[in-house]
Amino acid sequence: SSGINAEWPLRPGLLYFEEFVLNIARKPYDLSQYEATTSCIKPNKGIDKGKDSVRVVEISFSKDLNDKVKKLKVSFNFSSTDTGYWNSVFANVKYNDGTNDLAFQGKFEKVYFVAVTFSYACSTPSNITLVETGVNGSVANKAYLKISKYQMQTYSLIAGDNIQFFDKYSCNGFITRGAWMGIFTSLVLVVVLVFSIMMLLATQTPDRFETSKSKCLIIPHEH
């Protein structure tokens, strides 16, 4: 989904998840089943020091999940470098438990040095541990966010009615794990085949044979 905050210069962000699960108090919530809107929000003062290097893309859920999870917002922090690359930094969760407003934050450093003209896509799961902010670490509550088969882009997008992802940089690389396993197995088989052929070629046949008129061949051997 995508969205734009009208109170801030138009800086759209795109997020896509096929698996988007939030675990709070050992209870999982499949967030992909809830309606939500996505917008780029202005970071806190002093974070980007006046530069357009920090982006925060926030997902706001229109309906409460239940009486204990209200006004849920999930956001992702991104940063860019002067050399034209962007990275993911944090994941944040905010909601009201019926009494208090709670905030959680965890490191999300999966996206690393992707060119700003590319989106980032990953099919493998990313598990993010979020710790309640403003609470002593020994007693702080934790939440867990799991995303899988997702795609992200926050830079170089132009606001409009038809915003699309740019070419993607995949976390799987050009050769998948299964392909590497196949290549390694094939190399082992080729080595075994070459070694077997060399042994066959090195086999020597006898140059003398017994006949009815010749003496018996005697092959000396040590006792």
Secondary structure, 3 states (H helix, E strand, C coil): CEECCCCCCCCCEEEEEEEEEEEECCEEEEHHHCCEEEEEECCCCCCCCCCCCEEEEEEEECCCCECCEEEEEEEEEEEECCCCEEEEEEEEEEEECCCCEEEEEEECCCCCCEECCCEEEECCCEEEEEEECCCCCCCCCEEEEEEEEEEEECCCCCCCCCCCCCCEEECCCCCCHHHHHHHHHHHHHHHHHHHHHHHHHCCCCCCCCCCCCCCCCCCCCCC
